[in-house]
Amino acid sequence: MGPRLPPARFVRSLRVTDASEGKVEFELEITKDHTNRLKILHGGTIASMVDLGGSLAVASMGLHATGVSTDMNSKSLTYLSSGGKIGEKIQGTATCEKIGKTLAFTTVTFRNQRGELAARGSHTKYVTQAWKAHPAYTPPEGSEIDELD
C-alpha cells in the first residue's frame, strides 16, 4: 500500500448538515481554493458540488454505490447570483426527484450567506449497477458521525 494522502481541502470544508430519505443538506465554507480570480466562489466549485450533491441524494435513498453520471452539463447549471467570497458559507440542498432501476434524477439548489438563491443544477445518474452493489455501510476512517437522539 502506498503513502496515505491527506484529505482534499475541498472535502475538509464541506459538511453535511442534515439528511433524510431523498434529501441531503450541506454547506461549504468558502476558501481561496474555491474561488476564481475575482475572489468569489468559482462556477466550477458549484458544478463539483452538483455532482457530489446528486450522489449524496442518491445515497440517501439507501444505495451504498451511487452509479455514474450520465448528464450534468452547462445547460443543467444556472448561476443566479454570487455564491459568496472567502470566509462565507454556501448552503446546498440536494434532492433525489426520482429513482428507478436504471436512472436517478437529482436537483441541487444553493443559497448564499444572505439567503439568496445563488445557483441550481440537475444531475442524472445511471444506477443499474449500484442496485447490485449493496454492502453494509462502513464509515471512512477518521470520520466524525453525530449520534442521533
C-alpha positions in Angstrom: 0.0 0.0 0.0 1.3 3.4 -0.9 1.6 6.5 1.2 -1.6 7.8 2.7 -2.6 11.2 1.3 -4.3 13.9 3.4 -7.9 14.6 2.6 -8.5 17.2 -0.1 -9.1 20.7 1.1 -12.4 20.7 -0.7 -13.8 17.9 1.4 -12.5 19.3 4.7 -14.6 22.4 4.3 -17.8 20.7 3.1 -20.1 19.4 5.8 -23.4 17.5 5.6 -25.8 19.4 7.9 -29.0 17.2 7.5 -30.0 14.1 5.7 -33.3 12.2 5.2 -34.6 9.9 2.6 -34.2 11.6 -0.8 -32.8 14.9 0.6 -29.4 16.0 1.8 -28.4 19.4 3.0 -24.8 20.5 3.2 -22.6 23.6 3.4 -19.3 24.6 2.1 -17.0 27.1 3.9 -15.5 29.0 1.0 -11.7 29.1 1.0 -9.3 30.6 -1.5 -9.2 27.1 -3.3 -12.9 27.5 -4.1 -12.7 31.0 -5.8 -11.9 32.5 -9.1 -9.6 35.4 -10.0 -12.3 37.8 -8.7 -12.1 36.1 -5.3 -15.7 34.9 -5.4 -17.0 31.3 -5.5 -16.0 29.7 -8.8 -18.7 28.2 -11.0 -16.6 25.1 -11.3 -16.8 24.6 -7.5 -20.6 24.8 -7.8 -20.5 22.3 -10.6 -18.5 19.9 -8.4 -21.0 20.3 -5.6 -23.9 19.5 -8.0 -22.0 16.3 -8.9 -21.3 15.5 -5.2 -24.8 16.6 -4.0 -26.5 14.5 -6.6 -24.5 11.4 -5.5 -25.4 12.2 -1.8 -29.1 12.4 -2.7 -28.9 9.0 -4.4 -27.1 7.6 -1.4 -29.8 8.9 0.9 -32.2 6.6 -0.9 -30.4 3.6 0.6 -27.7 2.9 -2.0 -24.1 2.4 -1.0 -22.8 2.8 -4.6 -24.4 5.8 -6.3 -23.9 5.0 -10.0 -22.2 7.0 -12.7 -23.1 10.4 -14.1 -24.9 10.4 -17.4 -25.9 14.1 -17.7 -24.6 17.2 -16.0 -23.7 19.9 -18.4 -23.6 23.7 -18.6 -27.3 23.7 -19.7 -28.3 22.0 -16.5 -26.5 24.5 -14.3 -27.8 28.0 -13.7 -25.9 30.7 -11.8 -28.3 33.3 -10.4 -26.2 35.4 -8.0 -22.8 35.4 -6.3 -22.2 32.2 -4.2 -20.0 34.1 -1.8 -16.5 35.0 -1.0 -13.7 33.7 1.2 -14.9 33.1 4.7 -18.6 32.9 3.8 -20.6 29.7 3.6 -22.8 28.5 0.8 -25.6 26.1 1.6 -26.8 23.3 -0.7 -29.9 21.2 -0.8 -29.7 18.0 -2.9 -33.0 16.2 -3.7 -33.4 12.8 -5.4 -36.5 13.7 -7.5 -36.9 10.1 -8.9 -35.0 6.9 -8.8 -35.7 3.8 -10.9 -33.9 0.6 -11.8 -31.8 2.4 -14.4 -31.7 6.2 -13.7 -31.8 8.6 -10.8 -32.7 12.2 -11.3 -31.5 14.8 -8.8 -31.7 18.6 -8.3 -29.3 20.7 -6.2 -30.0 24.3 -5.2 -27.6 26.7 -3.5 -28.2 29.7 -1.2 -25.5 32.2 -0.4 -24.9 33.5 3.1 -27.5 36.2 2.5 -30.1 33.5 1.8 -30.3 34.4 -1.9 -30.7 31.6 -4.4 -27.2 31.5 -5.9 -27.4 28.6 -8.3 -29.3 25.4 -9.2 -28.3 22.3 -11.1 -29.6 18.9 -12.1 -27.7 15.7 -12.2 -28.8 12.4 -13.8 -27.1 9.1 -12.7 -27.1 5.6 -14.2 -27.8 3.4 -11.2 -28.4 -0.1 -12.6 -25.0 -1.4 -11.2 -25.5 0.5 -8.0 -28.5 -1.6 -7.1 -26.3 -4.7 -7.4 -23.6 -3.3 -5.1 -25.3 -3.1 -1.8 -22.8 -3.9 1.0 -23.4 -2.6 4.5 -22.2 1.0 5.1 -18.8 1.4 6.9 -17.8 5.0 7.8 -14.4 6.1 6.5 -11.5 6.0 8.9 -11.3 9.3 10.9 -14.9 10.4 10.1 -17.0 12.0 12.8 -20.6 10.9 13.0 -23.0 12.5 15.5 -25.3 10.1 17.3 -29.0 10.6 16.7 -31.3 11.0 19.7 
